[in-house]
């Protein structure tokens, strides 16, 4: 993972190592909010069946969209750091010639 000393040195980025943890935390939050929305939709079905069904479908769709966009955001952050690493390797290779 990363050492505590990495927090005070700027030789290495720590974001690529902790982005996966944040990704899974976000997935957990999305699923919890989705379950809450599903229960709200089921409760709303007692008052208005059509309105509750719409809330239920929108909660399920929100979970799917949230998971996809969270994955896209995490991959984008990792891609930016990977580009930085590759550019550093290209720069270092140019100095060796």
N, C-alpha and C positions, 0 to 999 in steps of 0.2 A: 504494500500500500504506500504510505508515505511516513516519513519520520517527523517528529515534532520540530526538528531543526529546519525542515523544509519550509515551515511557516515564516521563518525569519531570513531565509536566503532566497535570492531571485535567480538561481541557476536552473531551477526546474519548476515547471508548472504543476500545481496540485489539482487543478480543476479536472483534467482527464481522469484522475484516479477516483474522484468523489462524485463525478456526474452520474454514475450508475446508481449510487445510493439515492441521490436526489430523484432520479428517474423512477425508482421503485417507490419512493415516498409519494411522489405525485400520482403514480398509478393507484396506490392505496387510497389516497384522498379522492381521486376520481371515482373509484369503485364505491367508497363509502357515500359520497354524494349521490351517486347513481342509485344505490340501494334506498337511500332516504327519499329520492324522487319517486322510485317505484312504489314505496309504501304510501307516499302522499297521493300518488295516482290511484292506488287501490282504495284509499280512504275517500278520495274525491268521487269515486265511482258510486258510493252510497248516496251522494247528493245529486250528481249529474253523471250518468253513465258515459255519455259522449265526451264530456270535459275531462273526466277521470281517465278515459282511454287515451285521449290526446296527451295528457300529462305523463301517462305510463309510456307511451311510444316516444315522446320527446326525451324522457329520462334515459331510456335504453339507447336512443340515438346519440344523446350527449355523452354517454359513457364510451361508445365506440369512437366518436369523433375526438373526444378528449384523449383517449389512449393513442390514437393515430397521431394527433398533433403533438402530444408529449414526446412520442418517439422521434418525430421529425425534428423537434427543437433540440432534443438531446443529441441526435446525430449531427445536426448543424453545428453545434458547439464543438463536438469531437472533430468534425471535418476542419473547422477553423484551426484547431490546435495541430492537427495532422499536417495541414498545409504549412503551418509555421515550422514544424519539424523538417519537412521536406525542403523548404526554402533554406533552412539552416544547413542541411546536408549539402545542398547545391552550392551554397556559399563556401562551406568548408572544403568542398572538392575543388572549387576554383582557386583557393589559396594554395593547394598542394601542387598545382602545375607550375 
